[in-house]
């Protein structure tokens, strides 16, 4: 989907800001659910980001303080 492509593009921007590669780097993703005070991950914008970082070789640490 177009929205998922935009999220993957954001992951590429993060990689570029970190010197072009996130391989073997640890990235924290804070806030996983699509809205506060829920544990519902359906269509959460964090999923394509985490997937993209994993695909790029990053170590992802994810936490949702409000979920």
C-alpha positions in Angstrom: 0.0 0.0 0.0 1.1 3.6 -0.5 1.1 4.4 3.2 3.4 1.4 3.9 5.7 2.7 1.2 5.9 6.1 2.9 6.7 4.4 6.2 9.5 2.4 4.6 10.8 5.7 3.0 10.9 7.1 6.5 13.1 4.1 7.6 15.4 4.9 4.7 15.6 8.5 5.8 16.6 7.4 9.3 19.3 5.2 7.8 20.6 8.1 5.7 20.7 10.3 8.8 22.8 7.6 10.6 25.4 7.5 7.9 23.6 5.5 5.2 23.4 2.2 7.0 21.7 0.8 10.1 23.3 -2.6 9.8 24.3 -3.9 13.3 23.0 -0.7 14.9 20.3 -0.8 17.6 17.2 1.3 17.0 14.6 2.0 19.6 11.0 2.3 18.4 8.8 3.9 21.1 5.1 3.7 20.6 3.8 0.7 18.7 0.1 0.7 18.8 -2.0 2.8 16.5 -3.5 4.8 19.4 -2.8 5.3 23.1 -4.2 3.0 25.8 -4.8 0.1 23.5 -2.9 -3.1 22.8 -4.3 -3.3 19.3 -1.6 -3.6 16.7 -3.8 -3.9 13.6 -2.6 -1.5 10.9 -0.2 0.1 13.4 2.2 2.4 11.6 5.1 1.0 13.6 4.9 -2.4 11.9 6.3 -1.4 8.5 9.0 0.7 10.2 10.2 -2.2 12.4 10.1 -4.6 9.4 12.1 -2.2 7.3 14.7 -1.7 10.0 15.0 -5.5 10.5 15.3 -5.9 6.7 18.2 -3.4 6.8 20.0 -5.4 9.4 19.3 -3.3 12.4 18.6 -4.6 15.9 15.2 -3.2 16.9 14.2 -2.6 20.5 10.5 -1.8 20.6 8.4 -0.5 23.6 5.0 1.0 23.9 4.6 2.8 27.3 1.0 3.7 26.7 -0.1 0.4 25.0 
